[in-house]
Amino acid sequence: MRTAKPLWLRPAVRKRLNELVGRPNARAGHVRRAWVILLAADGVRGTEIAARLHLTAPQVCRIRARFERDGVEGLADQPRRGRGNNVPEDQVRLVISKVMGPPPTGHSHWSTRTLAKEVGLGHTAVHEILRANDLKPHLQKTFKVSRDPEFIEKVQDIVGLYLAPPRQAFVVCMDEKTQVQALERTQRMLPLRSGKIETRTHDYRRHGVVDLYAALELRTGKVVGDCRESHTARDFLSFLKQLDREFPRKTLHVVLDNSSTHKTPHVWEWLAKHPRIKFHFTPKSASWMNQVEGFFSILTRRSIRRSDFPSKAALVRHIQTFLEAWNEDPTPFVWTKSAKTIVRDHRKLLALTSRTKH
């Protein structure tokens, strides 16, 4: 194989190729072709590139030719015969329109086989058409759009606290993690072994539930927590008094959700007597703006979900131990999204849902 001249890449092209090889969901063949071009641009010989990437020398030549002819776009996967790419265009459009429409009566969604039967194609061809058009009827995600009339004002208020917290004040994110179950597996867990993952029974005994009140201090990441038997307005007010003792003298800004227990007359009366404590309510259906939710997620994944609790008291001790360990080396969360970006994305989602047919 004769020595090929090194490729010259513009900085923007090299950046695109580096992004492609670093993309975790990119197809392996696409990434391999990008590596061919990057190595060629670094002056690596074609035979060496072929050896490193488990290709043949002619394959390396063809990839370079595709890039020199069509640029970065030429490195994408090419259509293959017999795998849905020889289907007439009108049938491809029919598959796409069908899969984005209502499924057959009695079905919740289209599958490749029901769709293939409907349009008269093989299920493999239908699968390739769906993949080529990035359509995934077998998957579903959940969403919730806030329709709070004060959404913009509340977002600007809370994001302002997160991005520029007052220097002479405390900012805490407070919420309740309700109905934390004390579950005990019916048999002892099989521990982790070489070649064997940790295993547990699917069934369990319930020993009751507890409610965890927690407040995350914004600057340090310290968490104040308390487990209770219920989550009434009286419990909330008691925890609020605890926060008053934990964060004395300075102004205390409390970010919290719109639970009815947070807005009772007794709570408002107490706040009137303690003017240094200020409430900042998240928009309705937007509890993700409360940073303590991130701590609750960590607590569930690292501590509660895979543990056994023979009693509620054992669950409470377990949570308290986790809180103590967390506060020995607390981790503050860093908020990065601006209020302008949140409001813009919210408007887009509102517009999308208003156009969707149900």
C-alpha positions as CSV (number, residue, x, y, z in Angstrom):
1,M,0.0,0.0,0.0
2,R,1.5,3.3,-1.0
3,T,1.9,6.0,1.6
4,A,-1.1,8.3,1.7
5,K,-0.7,12.0,2.5
6,P,-1.8,13.1,6.0
7,L,-5.3,14.6,6.0
8,W,-5.7,18.3,6.9
9,L,-8.7,19.0,9.1
10,R,-10.2,22.3,9.9
11,P,-10.6,22.9,13.7
12,A,-14.4,22.7,13.4
13,V,-14.3,19.4,11.6
14,R,-11.8,17.9,14.1
15,K,-14.1,19.1,16.9
16,R,-17.1,17.3,15.3
17,L,-15.1,14.1,14.9
18,N,-13.9,14.2,18.6
19,E,-17.5,14.8,19.7
20,L,-18.6,11.8,17.6
21,V,-16.0,9.4,19.1
22,G,-16.9,10.6,22.6
23,R,-20.6,10.1,22.2
24,P,-21.7,7.1,24.3
25,N,-24.7,6.2,22.1
26,A,-22.9,6.4,18.7
27,R,-22.9,3.3,16.6
28,A,-19.6,1.4,16.7
29,G,-19.0,1.4,12.9
30,H,-19.6,5.2,12.8
31,V,-17.1,5.8,15.6
32,R,-14.5,3.5,13.9
33,R,-14.7,5.5,10.7
34,A,-14.3,8.7,12.6
35,W,-11.1,7.3,14.3
36,V,-9.7,6.4,10.8
37,I,-9.9,10.1,9.8
38,L,-8.6,11.4,13.1
39,L,-5.6,9.0,13.0
40,A,-5.0,9.8,9.3
41,A,-5.0,13.5,10.2
42,D,-2.4,12.8,12.8
43,G,-0.1,11.3,10.2
44,V,-0.6,7.6,11.1
45,R,0.1,5.3,8.1
46,G,-2.9,3.5,6.6
47,T,-1.5,0.0,7.5
48,E,-1.0,1.1,11.1
49,I,-4.6,2.5,11.2
50,A,-5.9,-0.8,9.8
51,A,-4.1,-2.8,12.4
52,R,-5.2,-0.6,15.3
53,L,-8.9,-0.6,14.3
54,H,-9.1,-4.2,13.0
55,L,-9.8,-3.1,9.4
56,T,-8.1,-4.0,6.1
57,A,-6.0,-1.5,4.2
58,P,-8.6,-1.2,1.4
59,Q,-11.3,-0.4,4.0
60,V,-9.2,2.4,5.3
61,C,-8.8,3.8,1.8
62,R,-12.5,3.6,1.1
63,I,-13.3,5.5,4.4
64,R,-10.8,8.2,3.5
65,A,-12.4,8.5,0.1
66,R,-15.8,8.8,1.6
67,F,-14.6,11.6,3.9
68,E,-12.8,13.4,1.1
69,R,-15.9,13.2,-1.1
70,D,-18.7,13.9,1.5
71,G,-17.1,15.2,4.6
72,V,-18.2,14.2,8.1
73,E,-21.6,13.3,6.8
74,G,-20.0,10.7,4.5
75,L,-18.9,8.7,7.5
76,A,-22.5,7.9,8.6
77,D,-23.8,4.3,8.1
78,Q,-24.8,3.7,4.5
79,P,-28.0,1.9,3.5
80,R,-27.7,-1.9,3.1
81,R,-29.6,-4.0,0.6
82,G,-32.3,-6.4,2.0
83,R,-32.8,-4.7,5.4
84,G,-35.6,-2.3,4.8
85,N,-33.7,0.1,2.5
86,N,-35.2,-1.3,-0.7
87,V,-38.7,-0.6,0.5
88,P,-40.5,1.9,-1.8
89,E,-40.7,5.4,-0.5
90,D,-44.5,5.4,-0.3
91,Q,-44.5,2.4,2.0
92,V,-41.8,4.0,4.2
93,R,-44.1,7.0,4.6
94,L,-47.0,4.7,5.3
95,V,-45.0,3.0,8.1
96,I,-44.1,6.3,9.6
97,S,-47.6,7.7,9.5
98,K,-49.1,4.5,11.0
99,V,-46.6,4.3,13.9
100,M,-47.2,7.9,14.8
101,G,-51.0,7.4,14.8
102,P,-53.3,5.4,17.1
103,P,-52.5,1.7,17.6
104,P,-55.0,-1.1,16.8
105,T,-58.0,-1.5,19.1
106,G,-57.0,-3.1,22.3
107,H,-53.3,-2.3,22.0
108,S,-51.5,0.4,23.9
109,H,-48.8,0.9,21.3
110,W,-47.5,-0.4,18.0
111,S,-45.0,-3.3,17.9
112,T,-42.9,-4.1,14.8
113,R,-44.9,-7.3,14.2
114,T,-48.4,-5.6,14.5
115,L,-47.1,-2.8,12.3
116,A,-45.6,-5.2,9.7
117,K,-49.0,-7.0,9.5
118,E,-50.8,-3.8,9.0
119,V,-48.6,-2.5,6.2
120,G,-47.8,-5.8,4.6
121,L,-44.0,-5.8,5.1
122,G,-41.7,-8.1,7.0
123,H,-41.1,-7.2,10.7
124,T,-37.3,-6.9,10.0
125,A,-37.9,-4.3,7.3
126,V,-40.3,-2.4,9.6
127,H,-37.7,-2.5,12.4
128,E,-35.0,-1.0,10.1
129,I,-37.4,1.8,8.9
130,L,-38.2,2.7,12.5
131,R,-34.6,2.7,13.5
132,A,-33.6,4.8,10.5
133,N,-36.2,7.4,11.4
134,D,-35.4,7.3,15.2
135,L,-38.9,6.1,16.1
136,K,-39.3,4.0,19.2
137,P,-42.9,3.0,19.9
138,H,-41.9,0.4,22.5
139,L,-40.4,3.1,24.8
140,Q,-42.3,5.7,26.9
141,K,-41.3,8.5,29.3
142,T,-43.3,10.5,31.8
143,F,-43.5,14.2,32.1
144,K,-45.4,16.9,34.0
145,V,-45.8,20.5,32.8
146,S,-46.4,23.1,35.4
147,R,-49.4,25.3,34.7
148,D,-48.9,27.6,37.6
149,P,-49.9,31.1,36.6
150,E,-47.0,32.5,38.7
151,F,-44.5,30.1,37.1
152,I,-42.1,32.8,35.8
153,E,-42.1,34.8,39.0
154,K,-41.4,31.7,41.2
155,V,-38.7,30.4,38.9
156,Q,-36.9,33.8,38.8
157,D,-37.2,34.0,42.6
158,I,-35.8,30.5,43.4
159,V,-33.1,30.5,40.7
160,G,-32.0,33.9,41.9
161,L,-31.5,32.3,45.4
162,Y,-29.6,29.4,43.9
163,L,-27.2,31.3,41.6
164,A,-26.7,34.3,43.9
165,P,-27.6,33.4,47.5
166,P,-27.6,36.3,49.9
167,R,-24.3,36.5,51.8
168,Q,-25.7,37.4,55.2
169,A,-28.5,34.8,55.2
170,F,-29.1,31.0,55.1
171,V,-30.9,29.3,52.2
172,V,-32.3,25.9,52.8
173,C,-34.3,23.6,50.5
174,M,-36.9,21.7,52.6
175,D,-39.3,18.9,51.8
176,E,-40.9,15.7,53.2
177,K,-40.1,12.2,51.9
178,T,-43.3,10.5,52.8
179,Q,-44.2,6.9,53.2
180,V,-40.7,5.5,53.6
181,Q,-41.4,1.8,54.0
182,A,-39.7,-0.5,56.5
183,L,-39.4,-3.6,54.3
184,E,-37.9,-6.9,55.4
185,R,-37.1,-9.6,52.9
186,T,-38.6,-13.0,53.7
187,Q,-35.2,-14.7,53.4
188,R,-31.7,-13.7,53.9
189,M,-30.0,-12.0,51.0
190,L,-27.3,-13.9,49.0
191,P,-24.2,-11.7,49.1
192,L,-22.0,-10.6,46.2
193,R,-19.5,-13.2,45.0
194,S,-17.1,-13.5,42.1
195,G,-19.3,-14.1,39.0
196,K,-22.5,-13.7,41.1
197,I,-24.4,-10.5,41.7
198,E,-26.1,-9.8,45.0
199,T,-29.5,-11.5,45.1
200,R,-32.6,-11.1,47.2
201,T,-36.1,-12.5,47.3
202,H,-38.9,-10.6,45.5
203,D,-41.3,-10.8,48.5
204,Y,-41.1,-9.0,51.8
205,R,-42.8,-8.2,55.1
206,R,-44.0,-4.7,55.7
207,H,-43.3,-3.1,59.2
208,G,-44.9,0.2,58.6
209,V,-43.8,3.6,57.2
210,V,-42.1,6.8,58.5
211,D,-42.0,10.3,57.1
212,L,-38.7,12.0,56.7
213,Y,-38.4,15.8,57.0
214,A,-35.2,17.2,55.6
215,A,-33.6,20.5,54.8
216,L,-30.5,20.9,52.6
217,E,-28.4,24.0,53.4
218,L,-27.4,25.5,50.1
219,R,-23.8,26.6,50.7
220,T,-22.4,23.7,52.7
221,G,-24.7,20.8,51.6
222,K,-25.4,20.0,55.3
223,V,-28.8,18.3,55.8
224,V,-31.0,18.6,58.8
225,G,-33.4,15.7,59.1
226,D,-36.0,14.3,61.3
227,C,-38.2,11.1,61.0
228,R,-41.8,11.3,62.1
229,E,-44.9,9.1,62.2
230,S,-46.9,11.5,60.1
231,H,-46.7,14.6,57.9
232,T,-49.3,16.9,59.3
233,A,-49.2,20.7,59.6
234,R,-48.3,20.2,63.3
235,D,-45.3,18.0,62.2
236,F,-44.2,20.6,59.7
237,L,-44.4,23.4,62.2
238,S,-42.4,21.4,64.7
239,F,-39.7,20.8,62.0
240,L,-39.8,24.5,61.1
241,K,-39.0,25.4,64.7
242,Q,-36.1,23.0,64.6
243,L,-34.7,24.8,61.5
244,D,-35.1,28.1,63.5
245,R,-32.8,26.7,66.1
246,E,-30.3,25.1,63.7
247,F,-29.9,28.4,61.7
248,P,-30.2,31.2,64.2
249,R,-30.1,35.0,64.0
250,K,-29.6,35.5,60.2
251,T,-32.4,35.7,57.7
252,L,-33.5,32.1,56.7
253,H,-34.8,31.6,53.2
254,V,-36.8,28.3,52.9
255,V,-37.5,26.8,49.5
256,L,-40.5,24.4,49.7
257,D,-43.4,23.0,47.7
258,N,-47.1,23.9,47.7
259,S,-48.3,21.2,50.1
260,S,-51.4,22.2,52.1
261,T,-49.6,21.5,55.3
262,H,-47.2,24.4,54.5
263,K,-50.0,27.0,54.3
264,T,-52.2,26.5,57.3
265,P,-53.3,29.4,59.5
266,H,-51.0,28.2,62.4
267,V,-48.0,28.3,60.1
268,W,-48.8,31.8,58.8
269,E,-49.3,33.0,62.4
270,W,-45.9,31.5,63.5
271,L,-44.2,33.1,60.5
272,A,-45.7,36.5,61.4
273,K,-43.9,36.2,64.7
274,H,-40.6,35.2,63.1
275,P,-40.2,37.6,60.2
276,R,-36.6,36.6,59.6
277,I,-37.9,33.3,58.0
278,K,-39.0,33.7,54.4
279,F,-40.8,31.1,52.3
280,H,-40.1,30.6,48.6
281,F,-42.6,28.3,47.0
282,T,-41.7,26.3,43.9
283,P,-44.1,26.4,41.0
284,K,-46.9,23.8,41.2
285,S,-45.9,20.5,39.6
286,A,-42.2,21.6,39.6
287,S,-40.8,20.0,42.7
288,W,-37.7,19.2,40.7
289,M,-36.6,22.8,41.4
290,N,-36.2,21.9,45.1
291,Q,-32.6,20.8,45.5
292,V,-33.4,18.5,48.5
293,E,-35.0,16.2,46.0
294,G,-31.5,15.3,44.8
295,F,-30.5,14.3,48.3
296,F,-33.7,12.2,48.6
297,S,-32.7,10.4,45.4
298,I,-29.2,9.7,46.8
299,L,-30.7,8.5,50.1
300,T,-33.0,6.1,48.3
301,R,-30.4,4.6,45.9
302,R,-27.4,4.4,48.3
303,S,-29.1,3.6,51.6
304,I,-32.7,2.5,51.6
305,R,-33.7,0.6,48.5
306,R,-31.4,-2.5,49.1
307,S,-31.6,-2.6,52.9
308,D,-33.7,-4.8,55.2
309,F,-35.5,-3.3,58.2
310,P,-37.1,-5.6,60.8
311,S,-38.9,-2.6,62.3
312,K,-39.7,1.1,61.9
313,A,-37.2,1.8,64.6
314,A,-34.5,0.1,62.6
315,L,-35.4,2.2,59.5
316,V,-35.2,5.4,61.6
317,R,-31.8,4.4,63.0
318,H,-30.6,3.6,59.5
319,I,-31.6,7.0,58.1
320,Q,-30.1,8.8,61.0
321,T,-26.8,7.0,60.5
322,F,-26.8,8.0,56.8
323,L,-27.5,11.6,57.7
324,E,-24.6,11.7,60.2
325,A,-22.2,10.2,57.6
326,W,-23.4,12.7,55.0
327,N,-22.9,15.7,57.3
328,E,-19.3,14.6,58.1
329,D,-18.4,15.4,54.5
330,P,-21.5,17.2,53.0
331,T,-21.7,17.8,49.3
332,P,-23.5,20.9,48.1
333,F,-25.3,20.7,44.8
334,V,-24.5,23.3,42.1
335,W,-27.4,24.8,40.2
336,T,-26.4,25.7,36.6
337,K,-29.6,26.4,34.7
338,S,-30.7,30.0,34.3
339,A,-34.3,31.2,34.9
340,K,-34.4,32.4,31.2
341,T,-33.5,28.9,30.0
342,I,-36.1,27.2,32.2
343,V,-38.9,29.6,31.2
344,R,-38.0,29.2,27.5
345,D,-38.1,25.3,27.7
346,H,-41.3,25.5,29.7
347,R,-43.0,27.6,27.0
348,K,-41.8,25.1,24.3
349,L,-43.3,22.2,26.2
350,L,-46.6,24.0,26.8
351,A,-46.8,24.8,23.1
352,L,-46.1,21.1,22.2
353,T,-48.7,19.7,24.6
354,S,-51.3,22.2,23.4
355,R,-50.8,20.9,19.8
356,T,-50.8,17.2,20.7
357,K,-54.0,15.3,19.9
358,H,-55.3,12.9,22.6
